[in-house]
Amino acid sequence: MEYKWTVLSNTTLGSLLAALDGTIVLISLPVIFKGLGVDPFAPSSFPILIWLLLGYGV
């Protein structure tokens, strides 16, 4: 139990960075769609959005 604060701080930092990375991807989605040449508001681009979000999460 002597490493409990190290484990807690590493887990907290990892969770914070994962949330930050997810936020960065959500903010940059319009630029990603523009780079792919896809209209983000078209219903046919919904599968691309899902692939981007889930692929990044993996």
N, CA, C and O atoms as a CHARMM CRD file, in Angstrom:
* protein
*
  232
    1    1 MET  N      0.80800  -1.20100   0.00000 PROA 1      0.00000
    2    1 MET  CA     0.00000   0.00000   0.00000 PROA 1      0.00000
    3    1 MET  C      0.85400   1.27100   0.00000 PROA 1      0.00000
    4    1 MET  O      0.31800   2.37000   0.14100 PROA 1      0.00000
    5    2 GLU  N      2.13800   1.14000  -0.15200 PROA 2      0.00000
    6    2 GLU  CA     2.98000   2.33100  -0.12000 PROA 2      0.00000
    7    2 GLU  C      2.95400   3.10300  -1.43800 PROA 2      0.00000
    8    2 GLU  O      3.41000   4.24400  -1.49700 PROA 2      0.00000
    9    3 TYR  N      2.42000   2.48300  -2.49900 PROA 3      0.00000
   10    3 TYR  CA     2.36100   3.15700  -3.79400 PROA 3      0.00000
   11    3 TYR  C      0.96000   3.66400  -4.12500 PROA 3      0.00000
   12    3 TYR  O      0.68400   3.97000  -5.28500 PROA 3      0.00000
   13    4 LYS  N      0.08200   3.76000  -3.15400 PROA 4      0.00000
   14    4 LYS  CA    -1.30600   4.10500  -3.44600 PROA 4      0.00000
   15    4 LYS  C     -1.43500   5.51700  -4.01900 PROA 4      0.00000
   16    4 LYS  O     -2.28700   5.74500  -4.87800 PROA 4      0.00000
   17    5 TRP  N     -0.62000   6.46400  -3.57300 PROA 5      0.00000
   18    5 TRP  CA    -0.70900   7.82200  -4.10900 PROA 5      0.00000
   19    5 TRP  C     -0.13500   7.89500  -5.51700 PROA 5      0.00000
   20    5 TRP  O     -0.60200   8.68600  -6.33600 PROA 5      0.00000
   21    6 THR  N      0.86200   7.08700  -5.80200 PROA 6      0.00000
   22    6 THR  CA     1.40700   7.03400  -7.15600 PROA 6      0.00000
   23    6 THR  C      0.38100   6.45800  -8.11900 PROA 6      0.00000
   24    6 THR  O      0.19800   6.97000  -9.22300 PROA 6      0.00000
   25    7 VAL  N     -0.28000   5.40400  -7.70100 PROA 7      0.00000
   26    7 VAL  CA    -1.31400   4.78700  -8.53600 PROA 7      0.00000
   27    7 VAL  C     -2.46900   5.75500  -8.74700 PROA 7      0.00000
   28    7 VAL  O     -2.96600   5.88800  -9.86600 PROA 7      0.00000
   29    8 LEU  N     -2.89700   6.42200  -7.70300 PROA 8      0.00000
   30    8 LEU  CA    -4.00100   7.37800  -7.81000 PROA 8      0.00000
   31    8 LEU  C     -3.64200   8.54500  -8.72200 PROA 8      0.00000
   32    8 LEU  O     -4.45500   8.95400  -9.55100 PROA 8      0.00000
   33    9 SER  N     -2.44800   9.07800  -8.58100 PROA 9      0.00000
   34    9 SER  CA    -2.06100  10.22200  -9.41500 PROA 9      0.00000
   35    9 SER  C     -1.89400   9.81500 -10.87500 PROA 9      0.00000
   36    9 SER  O     -2.26500  10.57900 -11.76600 PROA 9      0.00000
   37   10 ASN  N     -1.34900   8.64100 -11.14000 PROA 10     0.00000
   38   10 ASN  CA    -1.21000   8.18000 -12.52400 PROA 10     0.00000
   39   10 ASN  C     -2.56200   7.90500 -13.16100 PROA 10     0.00000
   40   10 ASN  O     -2.77000   8.22100 -14.33200 PROA 10     0.00000
   41   11 THR  N     -3.47500   7.32600 -12.40800 PROA 11     0.00000
   42   11 THR  CA    -4.81600   7.06200 -12.92600 PROA 11     0.00000
   43   11 THR  C     -5.55700   8.36500 -13.20400 PROA 11     0.00000
   44   11 THR  O     -6.22300   8.49700 -14.23000 PROA 11     0.00000
   45   12 THR  N     -5.44300   9.31300 -12.30400 PROA 12     0.00000
   46   12 THR  CA    -6.09300  10.60900 -12.49000 PROA 12     0.00000
   47   12 THR  C     -5.51400  11.34300 -13.69200 PROA 12     0.00000
   48   12 THR  O     -6.26200  11.90800 -14.48900 PROA 12     0.00000
   49   13 LEU  N     -4.21500  11.34200 -13.83000 PROA 13     0.00000
   50   13 LEU  CA    -3.56600  11.99700 -14.96400 PROA 13     0.00000
   51   13 LEU  C     -3.94700  11.33000 -16.28000 PROA 13     0.00000
   52   13 LEU  O     -4.18400  12.01300 -17.27600 PROA 13     0.00000
   53   14 GLY  N     -4.00700  10.00600 -16.29100 PROA 14     0.00000
   54   14 GLY  CA    -4.41300   9.28900 -17.49900 PROA 14     0.00000
   55   14 GLY  C     -5.84100   9.59800 -17.90400 PROA 14     0.00000
   56   14 GLY  O     -6.13100   9.76200 -19.08900 PROA 14     0.00000
   57   15 SER  N     -6.73000   9.67800 -16.93600 PROA 15     0.00000
   58   15 SER  CA    -8.12600  10.02600 -17.22800 PROA 15     0.00000
   59   15 SER  C     -8.24000  11.45300 -17.74900 PROA 15     0.00000
   60   15 SER  O     -9.00100  11.71800 -18.67900 PROA 15     0.00000
   61   16 LEU  N     -7.49600  12.36000 -17.15800 PROA 16     0.00000
   62   16 LEU  CA    -7.51000  13.74900 -17.61200 PROA 16     0.00000
   63   16 LEU  C     -7.00500  13.86800 -19.04700 PROA 16     0.00000
   64   16 LEU  O     -7.59800  14.58200 -19.85500 PROA 16     0.00000
   65   17 LEU  N     -5.92700  13.18400 -19.36500 PROA 17     0.00000
   66   17 LEU  CA    -5.37600  13.25400 -20.71600 PROA 17     0.00000
   67   17 LEU  C     -6.29800  12.60500 -21.73900 PROA 17     0.00000
   68   17 LEU  O     -6.39900  13.08800 -22.86600 PROA 17     0.00000
   69   18 ALA  N     -6.97000  11.52200 -21.36900 PROA 18     0.00000
   70   18 ALA  CA    -7.92300  10.89300 -22.28700 PROA 18     0.00000
   71   18 ALA  C     -9.09000  11.82500 -22.57500 PROA 18     0.00000
   72   18 ALA  O     -9.53300  11.92500 -23.71900 PROA 18     0.00000
   73   19 ALA  N     -9.59100  12.50600 -21.55700 PROA 19     0.00000
   74   19 ALA  CA   -10.67800  13.46800 -21.76200 PROA 19     0.00000
   75   19 ALA  C    -10.21100  14.64600 -22.60700 PROA 19     0.00000
   76   19 ALA  O    -10.95600  15.12800 -23.46100 PROA 19     0.00000
   77   20 LEU  N     -9.00100  15.11000 -22.38100 PROA 20     0.00000
   78   20 LEU  CA    -8.45300  16.21700 -23.16000 PROA 20     0.00000
   79   20 LEU  C     -8.28100  15.82300 -24.62300 PROA 20     0.00000
   80   20 LEU  O     -8.60700  16.60500 -25.51700 PROA 20     0.00000
   81   21 ASP  N     -7.77400  14.62300 -24.87500 PROA 21     0.00000
   82   21 ASP  CA    -7.60600  14.15900 -26.25000 PROA 21     0.00000
   83   21 ASP  C     -8.94600  14.02500 -26.96200 PROA 21     0.00000
   84   21 ASP  O     -9.06200  14.37400 -28.13700 PROA 21     0.00000
   85   22 GLY  N     -9.95300  13.52500 -26.26400 PROA 22     0.00000
   86   22 GLY  CA   -11.28500  13.42200 -26.86000 PROA 22     0.00000
   87   22 GLY  C    -11.85300  14.78100 -27.21400 PROA 22     0.00000
   88   22 GLY  O    -12.50300  14.93800 -28.24800 PROA 22     0.00000
   89   23 THR  N    -11.61200  15.76600 -26.35700 PROA 23     0.00000
   90   23 THR  CA   -12.06900  17.12500 -26.62900 PROA 23     0.00000
   91   23 THR  C    -11.35700  17.71200 -27.84100 PROA 23     0.00000
   92   23 THR  O    -11.97800  18.39500 -28.65500 PROA 23     0.00000
   93   24 ILE  N    -10.07300  17.45100 -27.96400 PROA 24     0.00000
   94   24 ILE  CA    -9.31400  17.94800 -29.11000 PROA 24     0.00000
   95   24 ILE  C     -9.85200  17.35900 -30.40600 PROA 24     0.00000
   96   24 ILE  O     -9.96800  18.06800 -31.40500 PROA 24     0.00000
   97   25 VAL  N    -10.18100  16.08100 -30.40200 PROA 25     0.00000
   98   25 VAL  CA   -10.73100  15.45100 -31.60200 PROA 25     0.00000
   99   25 VAL  C    -12.08800  16.05100 -31.94300 PROA 25     0.00000
  100   25 VAL  O    -12.35800  16.32600 -33.11200 PROA 25     0.00000
  101   26 LEU  N    -12.94400  16.26000 -30.95500 PROA 26     0.00000
  102   26 LEU  CA   -14.26200  16.84300 -31.22500 PROA 26     0.00000
  103   26 LEU  C    -14.15300  18.25600 -31.78700 PROA 26     0.00000
  104   26 LEU  O    -14.91300  18.62400 -32.68200 PROA 26     0.00000
  105   27 ILE  N    -13.22600  19.04300 -31.27500 PROA 27     0.00000
  106   27 ILE  CA   -13.04600  20.40300 -31.77000 PROA 27     0.00000
  107   27 ILE  C    -12.49300  20.40100 -33.19100 PROA 27     0.00000
  108   27 ILE  O    -12.85400  21.26400 -33.99200 PROA 27     0.00000
  109   28 SER  N    -11.63400  19.45800 -33.51500 PROA 28     0.00000
  110   28 SER  CA   -11.00100  19.43400 -34.83200 PROA 28     0.00000
  111   28 SER  C    -11.80000  18.67000 -35.88200 PROA 28     0.00000
  112   28 SER  O    -11.34000  18.54100 -37.01700 PROA 28     0.00000
  113   29 LEU  N    -12.97900  18.16200 -35.54300 PROA 29     0.00000
  114   29 LEU  CA   -13.77500  17.41100 -36.52300 PROA 29     0.00000
  115   29 LEU  C    -14.10800  18.20100 -37.78900 PROA 29     0.00000
  116   29 LEU  O    -14.02600  17.62700 -38.87500 PROA 29     0.00000
  117   30 PRO  N    -14.47600  19.47700 -37.71600 PROA 30     0.00000
  118   30 PRO  CA   -14.73700  20.19400 -38.97300 PROA 30     0.00000
  119   30 PRO  C    -13.53100  20.23800 -39.91100 PROA 30     0.00000
  120   30 PRO  O    -13.68500  20.11600 -41.12600 PROA 30     0.00000
  121   31 VAL  N    -12.34300  20.40900 -39.35600 PROA 31     0.00000
  122   31 VAL  CA   -11.13600  20.44300 -40.17800 PROA 31     0.00000
  123   31 VAL  C    -10.84300  19.05700 -40.74700 PROA 31     0.00000
  124   31 VAL  O    -10.40100  18.93600 -41.89000 PROA 31     0.00000
  125   32 ILE  N    -11.08400  18.02500 -39.96500 PROA 32     0.00000
  126   32 ILE  CA   -10.87500  16.65600 -40.44300 PROA 32     0.00000
  127   32 ILE  C    -11.82700  16.35300 -41.58900 PROA 32     0.00000
  128   32 ILE  O    -11.41800  15.78600 -42.60200 PROA 32     0.00000
  129   33 PHE  N    -13.10200  16.72800 -41.43800 PROA 33     0.00000
  130   33 PHE  CA   -14.07100  16.51100 -42.50900 PROA 33     0.00000
  131   33 PHE  C    -13.68800  17.28900 -43.76000 PROA 33     0.00000
  132   33 PHE  O    -13.81600  16.77400 -44.87100 PROA 33     0.00000
  133   34 LYS  N    -13.21900  18.52200 -43.59400 PROA 34     0.00000
  134   34 LYS  CA   -12.80700  19.32400 -44.75100 PROA 34     0.00000
  135   34 LYS  C    -11.61100  18.68200 -45.44600 PROA 34     0.00000
  136   34 LYS  O    -11.54000  18.66600 -46.67500 PROA 34     0.00000
  137   35 GLY  N    -10.68300  18.15900 -44.67300 PROA 35     0.00000
  138   35 GLY  CA    -9.52400  17.48500 -45.25100 PROA 35     0.00000
  139   35 GLY  C     -9.88900  16.22200 -46.00300 PROA 35     0.00000
  140   35 GLY  O     -9.23700  15.86500 -46.98400 PROA 35     0.00000
  141   36 LEU  N    -10.93400  15.54200 -45.54400 PROA 36     0.00000
  142   36 LEU  CA   -11.39900  14.33500 -46.22700 PROA 36     0.00000
  143   36 LEU  C    -12.32300  14.65500 -47.39200 PROA 36     0.00000
  144   36 LEU  O    -12.64600  13.77300 -48.18800 PROA 36     0.00000
  145   37 GLY  N    -12.75200  15.91300 -47.49800 PROA 37     0.00000
  146   37 GLY  CA   -13.66200  16.30200 -48.56400 PROA 37     0.00000
  147   37 GLY  C    -15.07500  15.79700 -48.34700 PROA 37     0.00000
  148   37 GLY  O    -15.76500  15.44600 -49.30400 PROA 37     0.00000
  149   38 VAL  N    -15.51200  15.75600 -47.09300 PROA 38     0.00000
  150   38 VAL  CA   -16.83000  15.22900 -46.74000 PROA 38     0.00000
  151   38 VAL  C    -17.65700  16.35900 -46.12800 PROA 38     0.00000
  152   38 VAL  O    -17.14200  17.15700 -45.34500 PROA 38     0.00000
  153   39 ASP  N    -18.94000  16.42400 -46.48700 PROA 39     0.00000
  154   39 ASP  CA   -19.84900  17.40200 -45.89100 PROA 39     0.00000
  155   39 ASP  C    -20.30200  16.87100 -44.53000 PROA 39     0.00000
  156   39 ASP  O    -20.96700  15.83700 -44.47400 PROA 39     0.00000
  157   40 PRO  N    -19.95800  17.55300 -43.43300 PROA 40     0.00000
  158   40 PRO  CA   -20.30500  17.02500 -42.10800 PROA 40     0.00000
  159   40 PRO  C    -21.79500  17.02400 -41.80800 PROA 40     0.00000
  160   40 PRO  O    -22.23400  16.33000 -40.89100 PROA 40     0.00000
  161   41 PHE  N    -22.58600  17.79100 -42.56300 PROA 41     0.00000
  162   41 PHE  CA   -24.01900  17.86700 -42.30100 PROA 41     0.00000
  163   41 PHE  C    -24.83600  16.94400 -43.18800 PROA 41     0.00000
  164   41 PHE  O    -26.05800  16.88100 -43.05500 PROA 41     0.00000
  165   42 ALA  N    -24.18500  16.23300 -44.08300 PROA 42     0.00000
  166   42 ALA  CA   -24.90000  15.28800 -44.93800 PROA 42     0.00000
  167   42 ALA  C    -25.16800  14.00700 -44.15100 PROA 42     0.00000
  168   42 ALA  O    -24.29300  13.52700 -43.43100 PROA 42     0.00000
  169   43 PRO  N    -26.36900  13.45300 -44.28600 PROA 43     0.00000
  170   43 PRO  CA   -26.66600  12.20200 -43.55900 PROA 43     0.00000
  171   43 PRO  C    -25.75300  11.04400 -43.95600 PROA 43     0.00000
  172   43 PRO  O    -25.53000  10.12900 -43.16300 PROA 43     0.00000
  173   44 SER  N    -25.23100  11.08000 -45.16400 PROA 44     0.00000
  174   44 SER  CA   -24.36300   9.98300 -45.60600 PROA 44     0.00000
  175   44 SER  C    -22.99100  10.02000 -44.93400 PROA 44     0.00000
  176   44 SER  O    -22.24900   9.04100 -45.01700 PROA 44     0.00000
  177   45 SER  N    -22.63700  11.11300 -44.27800 PROA 45     0.00000
  178   45 SER  CA   -21.33100  11.20000 -43.62300 PROA 45     0.00000
  179   45 SER  C    -21.36700  10.72600 -42.17300 PROA 45     0.00000
  180   45 SER  O    -20.33900  10.74100 -41.49500 PROA 45     0.00000
  181   46 PHE  N    -22.52700  10.30800 -41.69200 PROA 46     0.00000
  182   46 PHE  CA   -22.63800   9.83100 -40.31200 PROA 46     0.00000
  183   46 PHE  C    -21.73900   8.62100 -40.03500 PROA 46     0.00000
  184   46 PHE  O    -21.08900   8.58800 -38.99000 PROA 46     0.00000
  185   47 PRO  N    -21.67700   7.62100 -40.93200 PROA 47     0.00000
  186   47 PRO  CA   -20.75000   6.50100 -40.66400 PROA 47     0.00000
  187   47 PRO  C    -19.28900   6.93400 -40.57400 PROA 47     0.00000
  188   47 PRO  O    -18.51700   6.35600 -39.80900 PROA 47     0.00000
  189   48 ILE  N    -18.90700   7.93900 -41.34400 PROA 48     0.00000
  190   48 ILE  CA   -17.52700   8.43400 -41.26600 PROA 48     0.00000
  191   48 ILE  C    -17.27100   9.05900 -39.89500 PROA 48     0.00000
  192   48 ILE  O    -16.20900   8.86600 -39.30300 PROA 48     0.00000
  193   49 LEU  N    -18.24800   9.80600 -39.40100 PROA 49     0.00000
  194   49 LEU  CA   -18.12600  10.40100 -38.06800 PROA 49     0.00000
  195   49 LEU  C    -17.96400   9.32100 -37.00300 PROA 49     0.00000
  196   49 LEU  O    -17.11800   9.43900 -36.11600 PROA 49     0.00000
  197   50 ILE  N    -18.76700   8.28400 -37.09100 PROA 50     0.00000
  198   50 ILE  CA   -18.68200   7.18700 -36.11600 PROA 50     0.00000
  199   50 ILE  C    -17.32200   6.49900 -36.19900 PROA 50     0.00000
  200   50 ILE  O    -16.71500   6.20300 -35.17000 PROA 50     0.00000
  201   51 TRP  N    -16.83900   6.24100 -37.41600 PROA 51     0.00000
  202   51 TRP  CA   -15.53300   5.61000 -37.57400 PROA 51     0.00000
  203   51 TRP  C    -14.42100   6.48200 -36.99800 PROA 51     0.00000
  204   51 TRP  O    -13.49100   5.96900 -36.37500 PROA 51     0.00000
  205   52 LEU  N    -14.50800   7.78600 -37.20000 PROA 52     0.00000
  206   52 LEU  CA   -13.48100   8.67700 -36.65900 PROA 52     0.00000
  207   52 LEU  C    -13.46900   8.66200 -35.13500 PROA 52     0.00000
  208   52 LEU  O    -12.41000   8.54000 -34.51900 PROA 52     0.00000
  209   53 LEU  N    -14.63600   8.78600 -34.53600 PROA 53     0.00000
  210   53 LEU  CA   -14.69300   8.84200 -33.07000 PROA 53     0.00000
  211   53 LEU  C    -14.31600   7.51400 -32.42500 PROA 53     0.00000
  212   53 LEU  O    -13.54600   7.48100 -31.46500 PROA 53     0.00000
  213   54 LEU  N    -14.85400   6.42800 -32.94900 PROA 54     0.00000
  214   54 LEU  CA   -14.54200   5.12000 -32.36300 PROA 54     0.00000
  215   54 LEU  C    -13.11200   4.68900 -32.67300 PROA 54     0.00000
  216   54 LEU  O    -12.44400   4.09200 -31.82900 PROA 54     0.00000
  217   55 GLY  N    -12.64500   4.98900 -33.87400 PROA 55     0.00000
  218   55 GLY  CA   -11.27300   4.64100 -34.24000 PROA 55     0.00000
  219   55 GLY  C    -10.25200   5.37500 -33.39300 PROA 55     0.00000
  220   55 GLY  O     -9.22300   4.80900 -33.02300 PROA 55     0.00000
  221   56 TYR  N    -10.53100   6.62300 -33.08600 PROA 56     0.00000
  222   56 TYR  CA    -9.61400   7.36400 -32.22900 PROA 56     0.00000
  223   56 TYR  C     -9.64400   6.82400 -30.80300 PROA 56     0.00000
  224   56 TYR  O     -8.61400   6.75300 -30.13300 PROA 56     0.00000
  225   57 GLY  N    -10.82600   6.45000 -30.35100 PROA 57     0.00000
  226   57 GLY  CA   -10.94200   5.92300 -28.99300 PROA 57     0.00000
  227   57 GLY  C    -10.19800   4.61900 -28.78300 PROA 57     0.00000
  228   57 GLY  O     -9.74100   4.32500 -27.67800 PROA 57     0.00000
  229   58 VAL  N    -10.08100   3.85200 -29.82800 PROA 58     0.00000
  230   58 VAL  CA    -9.38200   2.56800 -29.72700 PROA 58     0.00000
  231   58 VAL  C     -7.90100   2.83000 -29.72000 PROA 58     0.00000
  232   58 VAL  O     -7.10800   1.89100 -29.64200 PROA 58     0.00000
